[in-house]
Amino acid sequence: MRPANEELPAPVIDMTTRLGAVTFPNPVFTASGCAAAGQELDQFFDISELGGVVTKSIMLSPRSGRATPRMAETPSGMLNSIGLQGPGIEAFLDKDLAWLASRGARAVVSIAGSSVDDYAKLANKLRGQKGLAMIEVNISCPNVEDRGQVFACDPRAAAAVVQAVKRSAPTGVPVFAKLSPDVTDIVEIATACVEAGADGLSVINTLLGMVIDTTTMRPALGGITGGLSGPAIRPVAVRCVWQIRQALPDVPILGMGGIRTGLDALEFVLAGANAVSVGTTVFGDPTAPIRVLDELARALVDRGFERFEDAIGLAHKPPVLLLPEGPDPVGDELQGAAE
């Protein structure tokens, strides 16, 4: 009998995946906002072993964020209302991105702005930066130039942001638009972003939610509403990935939303994700991203895969009818009748 603490040998499988023009060694990333720039997680495992580290969304100027309380637990996840607190792009480049480069990690920098021009300036600041593997454009921000309408909820506004980022971003660095599920038709937004030049799509951001404290009888969050993440949103996220893969079969997708295990990740991959981000679960298990990577690899091997990429979108294909081995009595009977 195998001892309980004995490590299993690493599964033998090609886990590489391609997002835009860049090939990553494996398909498991962190999720924006859940691990800052990865330094906290690096004390639990080598952060460079992940496919990539998606940073917390960064803005042009330092930002203090929303009032407290900023987080509230829910039965199947959590609400957060951080308000994009951060040091601003200059401090981020000097400290966080430089640290990721020194660790050999592949940085996916998430950018956020209040106007199309903000996004363009942020993308331009990333030119020539070491360690930058990809840009994730967080368009779930209010557009101050359009009555606070969220960019991700308007196909024209979303497209304008993507177009501006593509014009300003470093050549050869993939640009992924991060989509919100709080829309009537996510495929419409996805299509607009791709037509504007997005190299891929990050699916999905949090869902807008609210909790009321029944003791104080007031909203639990200082910002009233917040983003719902965790296991509760996984079926919504899988549905969004599925719909986008059906509509845009050749567009790379980075899937996320409530992933806790390798089988959760596999669900996204079968729905059409080329890679996945692990987020909220790190608050309870900081080793979750590297654990999910191992579990995903083992799940694929157990199902007979030799390459990760062979599993992408498999659920969209017609099922293979497995016939029992041996003689076919129906076929033999038909053959005899023919004779």
N, C-alpha and C positions, 0 to 999 in steps of 0.2 A: 504494500500500500504506500502511495506517495505521501511523504510528510506534508502537513498542512502549510508549513511555511516555505516549502520548496518552490522556487521560481520555475515556471514553465519555460521551455526554450522559445525564443522569439519565432513567430510564424514566418515562413518563407513565402513572400509575396511581393510583387512590384507595387508599391503604394504611391508612385509618382502620379502627379496630376498636373494638368495645364490650365492656367487661367490667363486668357489673352495670350500675350507673347511670352509669358514666363512659365517655366516648368518648376513646380515645387516638389520637394522630396516626399511629401505626404500631404493628405488632404485635411488635416486637423489644425485649426487656427484658434486663437482666443477670440472673444467677442468684444467689440468696442465698449468701453465704459466699465468693464467688469474686472480688469486687471491693470489699469493705468497703462504704463508702458512695459509691464512684465517684470519689473524688478522684484516685486513682492513674491511672485510665483517662482522666481529663479532660485530662491532658497530651498524650494521643495523638489525641483527637477531642473535639468538643463533646458532653459527656454529655447535654445537654438535647435532642439530636437523636434520642435513643432514645425508644421509647414510654414506658419507665419504668425506674427504677433500683431493683432489689430489694436492700434492705440486708442485711447480715449479721444473723442472728437476734440479737435483743437481749433480755436478761433484766432483772429488776428491779434486782439488785445487781451490782457489778463481779464478774467471774469470771476466774480465772487460767487455766482450761482444764486439759487433760490433760498427763501427763508426755510428754517427748520420747523418741524421735523421733515426730513427728506425721504424717508423710507418707511414702508408699512408692509408687514407680512400679510399674505392671503393664504387660503387653504392649499393652493397649488402653485404658489410662486410668491412674487413680491411686486410692490409698486415702488417706483423711484421717481423723485422729482428734484434731481440734482441741479438742473438748470445750466448744464455745460460749464461748470466751474473749471477753471484751468489757468495756466500761467501765461498764455499767449504764445504765438508761434515762435518768437525769437528765443525765449527761454526753453521752449520745447526742443528746438533744434540743437541748442547748445548742450542740454542735459540729457533729455530722454532719447532722442534719435541717435545722438552720439553714443550713448550707452548701449543701445541695441546693436549698433554697428560694431562696437568693440566686442560684444558677445558673439558675433557671427550670426545673429538672428535676422530673419527676413521681415522687415518692417512694412506693415500695411498701415499707412497713415490715414486716419479718419479726419476729414476737415468739415467744418460747419461755419455758416455765415448768416448774416441778416440781409444780405443783398447779393445779387449776381456778381457785382464787383468784388465783394469780400472773397467769394470762392475763387475768383480768377487770381487775386493777389496771393492767396494762400497757396494755390497750385504753383505759381511762379516762384514762391519762396522755397519750394521743394526742389527746384532745379539744382543739379550738381551735388545733392546730398547723398552721402554714403549710407548704404544699408537699406535704402528705399526700394522695395520690391513692387509696391502697388499703392494706389490711392483709392480710398473708399470715401465717397461723397455722401455725407449725411444730409439729405435734403428734407428731413423731418424738422425743419426750423421755420419759424414765421418770417415771411418776407415783409420787411418794414416798408417797402416801397409799394406794397399792394394790400393795405389794410390788415396786415398780419396774417394773410392767407398762407398756409403751410405750403412750401414748394412742392412737397411730395404728393399733395392732393390735387394739383393742377398740372396736366400734361405739358402745357406750354411753358409754365414756370420751371418745371423739372427739366425740360429740354434745354431751356435757356442756361440753367446752371451747368448742366453737363457740357454743353457746347463751349461755355466760357472756360471751364476747367480743362477740357481737351486742348484748347488753343494755348493755354498757359503751362500745362504740365510738361515735365521732362519727356523727351522723345523715348518711346519704347517702354514706358511705364504704364501698365494697364490702369484704366480708370473704371471703377465699379460704382454704380449708383445704388445707394441703400434705400430700399422701398418701404413705405408704410403700408400696413394692412388696413388702415382706417380710410379706405376708399371704396367706391362702388365697384370699380373695375380695375384691379391691379394690373391686368394685362395691357390695358390702355396706357397706363403710366409707364410700364416696362417698355412697351413698343416705342413710345415717345423718347425715352432715354436712349434706347439703342439707335434709333434713327438720328439722334443728335450726336452720336459718336461714342456712347458708352461701350467699353470693351466687355462688360459683364454686369451682373446684377447681384447685389447682396439682399437676401430675402429671408427673414423680414426684420423690421424694426419692432419695437414694443407696441402694444395696443394701448390706447388711451383708456384709463380706468380711474376709479375713485373708491375710497373707503371712508366711511363715517364712523367715528368713535362713539359708541352708544353710551359711554359713561359721560363724556363731555357734551355729547350730542352735537358735535361739530366735525367738519372734515379732519381726517387724521393727518393729512399732509399740509404743510405750510403753503404749498403752491396749489392747494385744492385738488387738482388732478395730477396723475402721474402715469408713467409708462409701465404697463403690466408685462412681466417676463416670467420665465420658469415653465414648468411642465404644463400649466394650464393652456399655454398658447401653442404647444407643439402641433396639435391637429390643424390649427389655422395655418401655421407656417408650412406644414407639409402640403396642404391644399394649395397654397400660393405657389410653392415651388412646382407642383404638378401642373397647374394651369399655365404658368409661364413656360415651362418646358414643352408643353403641347403646342403653344402658340409660337414659340421662338426656339425651335429644336437645336439650333447651332450656337446659341448664346450661353457662355459660361455662367454658372450660378454658384454663389457662395451661400449655402443654406444655414439658417440658424433659428433658434426659438425653442427653448425647453429641452435641449439635449443633455441627458445625464449619463447615458451608457453608450456602448458601441452599437447596440441594436437600435437605439434611438437615432444615432448617426446614420446607420444603414438605411433606415426608413427614408431619410432625406435623400440619400444617394439613389435609391431605387426610384424615388419620385422625380429625380433629374438633377440633383445637386452635384457639381464637380468637386466640391469641398464643403466643409462645415466649420462653423464657429461655435465654440463652447463658452457659455457665459455665466449665467446666474448660479449654476451649480458650484462654481469655484468658491463661493462664499462659505459653503459647508465643507467642501473638499478641494483644497488648493491644488491637489494632484490630478484633478478631473481631466484636464486636457490630454495629458500624456497617458492616463488610464484609458480614456475613450479611444485614443489612437490604437493602443494595444488590443482592446476589446473589438474594435472594428476590424482590424487585421485578422484576428482569430475567427471572427464571424464569417468573413469572406472566405478564408481557407476552409472552414467547416462546410461551406456551401459550394466548394469546388472551384473557386476563382483562383487564377494565377496572377491576374492583374486587377488592381483597383478599378481602373477605367472601364473594364468590361461590365461592371455592375451599374454604371451611371445610366439612369433612366430605364433600367430593365423592366420596371413595372408597367411601362407603356407598351411593351412588346407583347404580342399574342402568347399565351401560355403554351409551353411545349407539352404535347400529349405523350406521356410515358406509357408504352405498351408493355405488358408482361412478357418475360422471356418464354420461349418454347413455342409449340405449335399453336396456330390460330384456328380454333375450331370453326369460327364463322367463315374465315377465309377458305378453309378446307372444304366446308360444306358448299360454298358458292362455286369453288373450283370443280367439285364433283358434279354439281348440277349443270355446269357448262359443258362437261364432257358427255 
